[in-house]
Amino acid sequence: MIYKLVSITAALLAVSTAPLQAPGYHVVNSFALGGDGSWDYLAFDGVGHRVFIARQNRVMVIDASTGKLLGEIPGLVGAHGVAFAYANNRGFATSGRDSSVVMFDLQTLRVLGRIHAAEDADAILFDPATKHVFTMNGDAGSMSVIDPVTGTSIGTIPLGGKPEFGVSAGNGKLYANLTDRGEVVEIDAAAMKVTRRWSVAPCGSSTGLAIDVPHQRLFSACRSRHLAVSDIAAGKLVTTLPIGSGVDAAAFDPATQLIFASNGDGTLSVVHEDTPDKFTVVETVPTGPRAKTMTLDPATHTVYLGAALTPFTVLMLAPK
């Protein structure tokens, strides 16, 4: 899930409150970062109002409003994802090519240590129920469990397939896309074991995953150009919707009931949750070349995208 970086574009997007109408998402600003290296996930830090960008051998940290480079976290070998354990003032970044996780100080960005994970440590998340950090290990077909207090690995969860992205429901349950099996898998975070799994076919090669906790819905973004909606309680597929090609990331905004899928074809697919069982594609937004990775600021309804532009440019877009 790493792509050659020419630049990164942060697209700030605004939304109309009117349901079922095109929200008018468009680029309102752009930040030219420059620098060498590929990129992967973007992560929004709501406490520090920063965006963390995984950049091959480091993580770049920018101010979410101005795009100013605030610092970098060095020493990664194949940077993928970033997660935050705010209570411990610690961040965690996956270093996939050496099967490790780099732990750093959230305020100073100083590296505090390196934790062994597993082969192809990729996406990463913090679970508020267990207060543990979990990595999705693609090639290893597992999750690694990290205690952010001690900064040590405390377990491994076999998943029976290749995880691409994961989310926490906040109640002790985690969910992950298994991209090679076309499944969603449910994990008991405390017991560190798989409890359920179900198919999302015809959604194939699933990548991004987002969750609507109150309505118990999961949104799997798939390279088959589908967005699959799952009913968590029933453990089954509800529906699929069309999205762009080359998707990588997904996000859900609970305030607007909008689901986003960022696509490598240079579009952002925007879907509205009309009801938990009815969904409408409301907009396909032009973005930038290979703008596959994304993060969301739910407080301002702002979406940030990584795109292959030269030079790195900050694009500012307003509602239509």
RAQUI-V734677 format. One record per backbone hydrogen bond with DSSP energy under -0.5 kcal/mol. NH is the residue of the N-H (numbers start at 1). CO is the residue of the C=O. E is the energy in kcal/mol with one decimal. If there is no record, write none. Layout:
BEGIN
{{NH:CO:E} {NH:CO:E}}
END
This chain:
BEGIN
{{3:39:-1.6} {6:4:-0.6} {6:7:-0.5} {10:8:-0.5} {11:9:-0.7} {12:10:-0.6} {12:315:-0.8} {13:11:-0.5} {21:18:-1.0} {28:316:-1.8} {28:317:-0.9} {29:315:-4.5} {29:316:-0.7} {30:314:-4.6} {31:313:-1.8} {32:30:-0.5} {33:31:-0.9} {39:3:-1.7} {40:54:-1.8} {41:80:-1.6} {43:52:-2.4} {45:50:-3.3} {46:44:-0.8} {49:45:-1.3} {50:45:-1.4} {51:62:-2.3} {52:43:-3.0} {53:60:-3.0} {54:41:-2.2} {55:58:-3.2} {57:55:-2.5} {58:55:-0.7} {59:73:-1.7} {60:53:-2.7} {61:71:-2.3} {62:51:-2.4} {63:68:-2.3} {64:49:-2.2} {67:63:-2.2} {70:61:-3.1} {70:68:-0.5} {71:61:-1.2} {73:59:-2.5} {74:72:-0.6} {75:57:-0.6} {76:57:-1.5} {78:56:-2.0} {79:56:-1.8} {80:94:-1.6} {81:122:-0.7} {83:92:-2.3} {85:90:-3.1} {86:84:-0.6} {88:85:-1.1} {89:86:-1.4} {90:85:-1.9} {91:104:-2.8} {92:83:-2.4} {93:102:-2.4} {94:81:-2.0} {95:100:-3.1} {96:78:-2.4} {96:94:-0.5} {97:77:-2.5} {98:77:-0.6} {98:95:-1.1} {99:96:-1.0} {100:95:-2.0} {101:115:-2.4} {102:93:-3.1} {103:101:-0.6} {103:113:-2.7} {104:91:-2.5} {105:110:-2.7} {106:89:-1.9} {109:105:-2.1} {112:103:-3.4} {113:103:-1.5} {115:101:-3.0} {117:99:-3.1} {120:96:-1.1} {121:118:-0.9} {122:136:-2.8} {125:134:-2.3} {127:132:-2.8} {128:126:-0.6} {131:127:-2.0} {132:127:-0.8} {133:146:-2.6} {134:125:-2.8} {135:144:-2.1} {136:123:-3.1} {137:135:-0.7} {137:142:-3.0} {138:120:-2.0} {138:136:-0.9} {140:119:-1.3} {141:137:-1.3} {141:138:-0.9} {142:137:-1.6} {143:157:-1.9} {144:135:-1.2} {145:155:-2.7} {146:133:-3.1} {147:152:-2.6} {148:131:-0.6} {148:146:-0.7} {151:147:-2.1} {152:147:-1.1} {154:145:-3.2} {155:145:-0.9} {157:143:-3.0} {158:156:-0.6} {159:141:-2.6} {160:141:-0.8} {163:161:-0.8} {164:177:-2.0} {167:175:-2.4} {169:173:-2.7} {174:187:-2.4} {175:167:-2.5} {176:185:-1.8} {177:165:-2.1} {178:183:-2.9} {179:162:-2.0} {179:177:-0.8} {180:162:-0.5} {181:178:-1.2} {182:178:-1.4} {183:178:-1.3} {184:198:-2.6} {185:176:-2.4} {186:196:-2.9} {187:174:-2.7} {188:193:-2.9} {189:172:-2.8} {189:187:-0.9} {192:188:-1.5} {193:188:-1.3} {195:186:-2.6} {196:186:-1.1} {198:184:-2.2} {200:182:-2.5} {203:200:-2.3} {204:202:-0.7} {205:179:-0.6} {207:221:-3.6} {210:219:-1.8} {212:217:-3.0} {213:211:-0.7} {216:212:-0.6} {216:213:-1.0} {217:212:-2.1} {218:230:-1.9} {219:210:-2.7} {220:218:-0.5} {220:228:-2.8} {221:208:-2.6} {221:219:-0.6} {222:220:-0.5} {222:226:-2.6} {223:204:-0.5} {223:205:-2.0} {224:204:-1.4} {225:222:-1.4} {226:222:-0.7} {227:241:-2.4} {228:220:-2.9} {228:226:-0.5} {229:239:-3.0} {230:218:-2.5} {230:228:-0.5} {231:236:-2.9} {232:216:-2.3} {232:230:-0.7} {235:231:-1.8} {236:231:-1.4} {238:229:-3.8} {239:229:-1.2} {241:227:-1.8} {243:225:-1.5} {248:262:-2.0} {248:292:-0.5} {249:262:-0.9} {249:292:-1.0} {251:260:-1.8} {253:258:-2.7} {254:252:-0.7} {257:253:-1.7} {258:253:-1.1} {259:271:-3.2} {260:251:-3.0} {261:269:-2.1} {262:249:-1.7} {263:267:-2.6} {264:246:-1.0} {265:245:-1.5} {266:263:-1.4} {267:263:-0.7} {268:285:-2.0} {269:261:-2.7} {269:267:-0.5} {270:283:-2.8} {271:259:-2.8} {272:280:-3.4} {273:257:-3.0} {274:272:-1.1} {274:278:-1.4} {275:278:-1.9} {278:275:-1.3} {280:272:-2.3} {282:270:-2.1} {282:280:-0.7} {283:270:-1.6} {285:268:-2.6} {287:266:-2.7} {290:264:-1.3} {291:288:-1.5} {292:290:-2.3} {293:306:-0.7} {295:304:-1.9} {297:302:-3.2} {298:296:-0.7} {300:297:-0.6} {301:297:-1.4} {302:297:-1.5} {304:295:-3.1} {306:293:-2.3} {307:305:-0.5} {308:289:-3.1} {309:307:-1.4} {314:30:-3.7} {315:10:-0.7} {315:29:-2.4} {316:28:-1.6} {316:29:-0.6} {317:12:-0.7} {317:315:-0.6} {318:27:-0.6}}
END
